[in-house]
């Protein structure tokens, strides 16, 4: 079938070519033949001959322009028409494609518009501070895991008042001279303490991990604010925290604090690890009466379930020692949190 079609197409092509070949030369030959016939039967007079010549010349002059030129023009015109048709077809095709694309774009835009807005990103920030946008009022917005900073109900610090005076057991201290390191962690000066320092309270043993400083003190005692506080952070075997707070008031220089200041690293986040030992017991006041209540960490993530032990008697540090800390941290205390009726016990 395909062969037959090909054969038919070939025949058509041959026929067309033959017809063109037959048609084209005929008008061109005709004047020559006419001329020949005229010269064969030559006119008798000069006037007749001149008239005959004029006719021949006109035929020769006029005929080719009538017979040959239209064919070429026709061909050109036909080619032009053909080209115009093809251009028009191509343009129509392009317009159709453009219209289809525009339609697809509109459809996509409509879909996007109709789709619900993506959920807001889950905050996982780590930077917090004591003032401004990253300050205490916004801690819970910085990181999804810091929700307790705003929705907890046992948060610290508090104003310690209306304590229940009872015979509180003595805290048993088992502190010893230990290796230590000092780091400025961007929020405070923190002293890491070597293992083997314990307190026992409520029949639970907590090991000292580190101590650090705040200015001013965070908890108040019956509305009174101290200039600074030392927080000694302990952890038991289950990971529960007990934080012992020792208030600092202006007075005599404190040798242990001086040892810490002597070993401050020159850069934030660098750790200084001196070869000397430090005895955390030297940070404790002579009288061991205290307040106790449940609270939280006073910095993100504000975890609750922290056992607070606040010594009633403050320790002293010199004005120069306090001024040195204030050059690094003039203000690093969380604002007071509501007590929410929690029980506060105090040594009688
Ligand atoms: Zn603290």
Boltz pocket constraint, residues with backbone or C-beta under 6 A from the ligand:
constraints:
  - pocket:
      binder: B
      contacts: [[A, 212], [A, 213], [A, 214], [A, 231], [A, 298]]
      max_distance: 6.0
